[in-house]
Structures are given as structure tokens and as C-alpha cells.
């Protein structure tokens, strides 16, 4: 068997760069088809071997999924690719049936924050194994406590998405920047200030690192919140939000009927990318009140949303979503084999595919600004968007301030006219 493997690898190497380039192109085409079908798993070539990569159950049996690698032991050849595709289908089926089990031979997981127990270096400074292990332990304790928080137990899918999108990137950056593996307030501040001021990433980093500091008992500077700052749409961004007329026109660029409906749903209800596929749309039936319900499995849990503009329900033909089963694009929503983040990524990919000059979140921001202009109370709009009033106020500060000032001016002019 070992001799056969050596011969296969030798044959593959003899094929030269052209053969591997063709194989890589075939892998890319196959992975694009998997993405289009909503499958989160991918095939990849590592040297002269083929493997599988994607969200797989944690080996510790925690019930959580991580992006990991599964070695298939197959050569990078045409025959190896055919076998790898069969293996991918088998693994996908086992995941759907909750029968997947890791092979007895340990595989190499994808790199994750705080996983190396070996010596680290940052900026050319070597660190000791003991110090690196201590940093690993602190970061692992933080991750464990995050998932064990009873407040998150009601929505495991949303918890996984929150960790992956809003915590893990900043923990990874901290781990990469750690000099002498020293976890202290100066390191946290250094990581925070590596993000642009007043950016969303800086605000999220501040939240993530503040939670870490609480877990490991680090005293943060008194002005931490001020340094973190609120994220919002700065001047260059808010000028780019589409007008209502542009929103109506851009849908014509989408040839696929299912994605046209997804676009119209986001525009009319200000939904997050993934919420399109995790919402109760029965209220769109004829005679319904058109108030849709975002399901508890979404990122921020259940909430109800009203349409703004209401006439867009008919303009974008949204009642079809309640009348015709399967009218939305075929996206995998089984959270045992995918994540909310991956579902949302499918939507963003389609916007790029159709070369739309806006992002899905531009539709969400435009919806929020629309509610401000018509005078909807901030507390109500924030609840419909599934976030806190403080986040709402920080994000849309510019428009809220303008609205409040305009109301004050109108009141003053009204009093002047009455006098």
C-alpha cells in the first residue's frame, strides 16, 4: 500500500505544473458548484494530497462546529479527485444524518486562535513554551465560558455565528500580536488601536476584548469605552446609501427570480443577510398584516418587522414567498452542517455575482434611515432590527441628530408663527 502511494505521488509530480494547475482549476469549479448548492464543505489540494475542509463537529464532543481539515489520504490526480468527491458526498450525508465521526487517526485542524502550545514569536521576539501555554489556556477558558453562558444556550446557532464573526477575529489578532505571550492591559490596548478609529471593527474589538479582560481579571483603562468608540457610518459611507429610486431600479439587474425576492425582502424589511432564510413569512399571504417574524434561530433571536416602504411588498412581489414553496434560492439552512455566517455569505456572493453597486447591508442601513426620516421611535426601530437602542443610536447618530434638530427647528418656527 505504501509503495502504491509513493508511485501515485511520483506520477502526479511527473505531470508537472500544468497537471496541477488543471487540477486546481477543476477544484475551483467544483467548489463554486458546492457553494451554489449551499454546501459548506470544500475540497482542497495541499501539496500532492487532496483533503476536505469545512465546518465539522469539534473533536471534544461539545456539539459546536468549527472550520477544520479532514485528510482524505488521496493523491492529487484525476482519479484521486473522483474519489475525493465521493468522500465529500459521504461526509455531507453523515453530517446531515448526525452520524459523522472523526477517524481514529488524528487529522490536522484549521489554525485557530490560541491553539499553539509551541513557542511563539511576534516581531521577532521568541517566547517560551510555558508562557505560550498559559496564553493558550486563558484564551481557551474565554472561549469555553462564552459558549457555556446560559444566556446563549437558547440560540446555539446564533452563538456560533456571534463567536465566529464578532469575537474570534479579535482573539486571533491578539494571539498573533502577543509578545512574550504576555496577556495584559497594554496588549489589549495595542490590539484595539490597531483598528481605525470610529470603525465598526474597532467597536466590536472593544466589546470582545472587554469580555476577555473580565474573564481573566485584567483591569482595563478607565477610558476603554471612549477609546473603543462607537461604530457608525462615517461621512464617506452614508453618502453611498442607495435612494429608494435606486433600490427599485437595481432589482432589475438580478435575473434569478429567487434572488430578486431575497433582494426585495431585505430592502422592504431591513433584514440581515441570513435572516432572509430564517423568517416566518406567512403574514405575506393575501389578507395578512405583512408583519414578518424573524425566527429565534437567527443571530439576535426572534423579533417582528414591519415593511418600509409598505408598497414595496407588492412592487417586489413578496406575497409569492408565502404562496409558493421554494420560491427563495436553494440555500442550505441546516445549522447542523452550516452556520448563519455562511448563509449570509451566500447572499453577499450573489450581490457581487450580479455586480450590484451596493452590499446587502446597504439595504439594511437604508431601511433604518428610512424609519428615522418618517419619525419612527428609535426604540421601536432598534427592536425591529434586532439590536440594542445604544447600537442603533451609535450607528445612525448622524441621521438621528439631524431629525431631532429638524424637529426642534420646526417647533420653534411653529411657535413664532403662532405668536
N, C-alpha and C positions, 0 to 999 in steps of 0.2 A: 504493500500500500504506500509506504513512504517513497519507494522507488518510482511508483506511478505519479505521485505528486510532484517529485523532482522533475520527472520528464515533462509533465504538463507545464510546469513553471518555465522550464527551458524552452519549450515550444512557443509559449506566449512571449517570452523575452525575444526569441528569434524573429517574431513577427514584426518587431521594430516599433518605432514611434507611431507609424501610420496605423498599425493594427490597434494600438491602444487608443489612439485618437478616435478611430472609428467606434471603438467600444464605448469610449466616454460619451461620444455623441449619441449613441444608442441609449446609454444610461440616462442622459439628459432628456431625451424624448420620452422614454418610459416614465421617468419621474414626473414630467409635466402631465402625462396622461393620468397618473395616480392622483396628482393634485387636483386635476379637473374633476375626477370622480369622487373627491372628498376623502381619499385615503391618506392618512398621515405618515405611513411608512415610506421609506425611500431605500433604493439600492445605491451603493457607492463602491468605488474602487479604491483600495488602499494598497499601493504598490502593485504586486502581481496577484492580489487576492480580492475577492468580492465579499461584501458584507451588507448588512441591513442596518438601517438607522431610523429611529423614530421614538415616539412615546411608548415606553414599556413599563410594566409594573416594577416598583422598587424591589430589590432583592430581599430587603428586610421584612417584606410582607406587610408594609404599612398601609397598603391599599392605594398609595399615590403613584402617579405615573411620572416618569422623567424621560427626557430625550437621552437615549442610550444607544450603544452599538452592540450588535449581535453578530459575531463572527460566524460565517457560514462554511468556512473551510473549503471554498470553491475557487478554482483558478480564474484569472481574468481572461476568459476566452469566450467564444460564441457559445460553446456547449455549457461552460460554467454559468453564463448569463441566463441560458434557458433554465438550468436547474435553480438558479437564484430566484427567478421569477416564480417558479413553483413553490419554493420555500417561503417567499413573501406571502403568497396566497394562503399557504398553510398557517403561517403565523397570524395573518389577519383574521382568518376564520377562528383560530383558537382564542384570540383576543375578544372577538365578538361573542363567543360562547363561554367566555371567562374560564377557559381551560389552559391558558398559556402557563408554561412552567419553564424556568431557566434551565439550560443544560447543566449537567453536573460539572463540566469543565468551566471554570470562571472565564467570563468574557470581559472585554475592556469597555467600561462605561465612557460616555462622553465626559470631557473635562467639566468639573463643577467647582463652584467657589469653595475654598477651604477643604479640598479633598486630599491634597498632597501632604503626606506625612514625612516627606523627604525635605532636605534643606531647601530653602527658598533664597531667591536673591531679588533685589529691587534696586535699580540704579547702580548695579554692580556691587552692592553690599551683600555679602553672604550672611546667611542666618543659620542658627544652629537647629538641629533636628528637634531638640526638646522645645525650643521656642515656637517652631512651626507647628508642632503637635499641639501645643497649648492654644495657638490661634485657631487651628482646625477645630479643637474641642469647643471653643467659645462660639464659633460660627455654626457648628452643628447643633449646639444647645439652643441657639437662637432659632434656627430653622425648626427644630423639634417643637419648641414651645409655641411657635407661630401656628403650626398645624394642630397642636393639641389644645389651642384656645377654644373653650366650649362655645364661645360666641360664633365661631366659624363652623362648628360641626353641622349646622343645619344646611349648609351650602358648600359641600366639598368641591364641586366643580368651580364655583366662584373663588374659593380659597386657593385652589391650584393656580388659577389664572392670575389672581392678585399677587401671589408669591412670584410667579414667573415674570410678570410684567412690571410690578411696582417695587419689588424687594431684591430679587436675585441679581439684576444688573448692577446694583449699587454695592451689594455684598461682594460681588466678583471684583469690581473695581477696587474696593477696599483691600481685598486679599492680594491683588496684584501690586498695590502701592505700599504694602506693609514693609517697612524697613526694620530688619532685626525682629520681624514678626511681633512688633510691639503694638498692642491694641490699646490705644489711649485717646484722650480728647483731641490732642493735636493731629493725630492721624485722621480722625473723623472729620475734623475741620478742613484738613487738606483735601480730602475726597469731596466734601461738599463744595468747596470753592473751585474744584476742577470743572464744574458745570457753569454755563453762562448765567449771569445774574438775571433774575426775573423770568427764568425759563421754567417750563413745566418739569423738566428732568431735575432741576435743582430743588424744586419744592418736593418732588417725590423722594429724592435722595435724602432731604432733611427729615422727612417722615420716617423713612426706613432706618436711617442711622440713629434717630432718636429712640426708636423702638429697640434697636440693638443695644444702645447705651443703657437703657433701662434694664435689659436682660442681664448684662454683665456688670452692672453697677458702676458705670462711668459717669461722672458729673460733667455735663455739657456747659459751655459758656452761657452766661445769663442772656446774651443776645442771640442765642441759637435760632430762635424763630425768625428774628429780623434778618439774620444772615441768610437763612433758607429762603425767605421771601415767598410771596405767593406767585404761583404761575398765572399766566394770563395771556391774552392775545395782544402782543405788543403792536406798535403802530403799523409796522410793515405787514403784519398778519391780518389785522382786522380790516385793512383796506381791500384785502383779497377775497373776502367772503362774497359768495355769489348773490346777486339780487334775485328777487322772486322770478323776474322775467328770465334770467339766465338759468335758474333751476328748471323752469318749464321747457326751455329750449334744449338743454343738454341731454334730456332723456331721449331725444330723437337720435342721438349718436349710438344708442345701445340697441343692437339688432335682436338680441335674445329676449323673448317675451318675459321669461322668468326673472332675468336680471333687471328688466325695466320695472317690474313690480317691486323688486327689492329696493331699487333706487327710489321709487315713488313712496314706499313705506318709510324709508329713512328721512326723506325730505319732508313728508307730511307730519311725522311723529317724532322727529329728532332722535331716533334710536341709535344706540351704539351698533357697530358693525354686526356683532354676533347676535344682538337682540332680535334682529330680523327673523332668525330661525328659532327663537325661544320666546314666542309670544302667542297669546290666545287671541285669534283674530275673528272669533265668532261674532263680535259686535259689528263687523262689517257686512253682515247679512242684511238683505232688504228689511227695513223696519228696525234695525239695530241702532243703538245710540252712538256707535262709531268710537266708543272709548275702548281702546285695546288694553290688554293686560300683559305686561312683561312677566314672564314666569319666574318662580323662585330660583330656578336653576341658573339664572343669569348672574352676571358679575356682582351686582348690588342688590339682588333679591327682587321680590315682587313689587311692582308699582304700576299704577294706571296712567295712561297718557291720552290726552285729548288732541285732536288734529288742529294744526295751524299751518296753513290755511285750510279751513273746512272744505272748500270747494275742490281741493286737490284730491280728495277721496275719489270723486268721480273722474276728475281730469286724468289721474294716473290709473284709473280702472281698478282701484284697490278692492272693491267688492268681490272680484274674481278670486281673491285669496281665500275668502270664506266659502265661495260657491264651488270652486274647482280644486279637488285634492291634487297635491303635487304641482301646484302652479308656481311655487318657488323653485329656484335651481336645486338640483340634486346634490346637496352638501351633507356630508356625514356629520350628524349631531349626536352620535352615541358617545357620551362623555366617558365611557369606559375605554375607548380607543382613540379619542381625540381630546382637545381642550378648547375652551372658549376662545382663547387667543388664536388658535389655529383656524377656527371657524371664521373669526373676524379677519384673519389674514387673507382668506379666500376672497372676501368682499373687496379688500384693498387691491388684490391682484387683478380682479376684474376691472376695477376703475382704471388701472394702468393699461390693461389689455385693450380697453376701448379708447384709450388716450384721452380720457376726460381731464380737463384742466383743473379739477378740484379733487379733494380727497373725501372719503366718506365722512370724516369728522367736520369738514367744512359744512356739510348739510346739517349736521347736529348743531354746530355753532350758529348757523344761520337761523335755525328753528328757535334757539334760545333768544337771539337778538330780536326776532320777530315778536316773541312774547313780551319782551321788555317794551318794545315800541307801542304795543297795544295796551300796556298798563297792567298785565297780569302780575299779581304779587310775587315777589321773589321767592317767598317760602313755598308757594304753590308750584312755581316753575321748577324749583330745585327738586321738589318731591317727584314731579313727573319725570325729571331727568335721572332720577336715581342717585343723587348725590346730596351732600350737605349744603345748607344755606351758606356756610362760610366758603366752601369751594365755589359755589355759584357766584357769590359776591366778588371773590378774587378774580375768577375767570372773566367775568363780564363787567368788571368795575367801570370801564370806560363808558359803556352804554348806560349802565345804571346811573352813574353820576350825571350824564347828560340828561337822562329822563327826569331825574329828581330836580335838577336845576331848571329844566324847562317848565316843570310843574310849578316851581316857586315863582318863576317869571310870569307865567300865565295867571297865577293867583294874584300877584302884585298888580298886574295890568288890569285885571278884573276889578280889584278894589278901587283903582284910580278912576276907571270909567264910572263906577257906581257913585263915587264921590263927586 
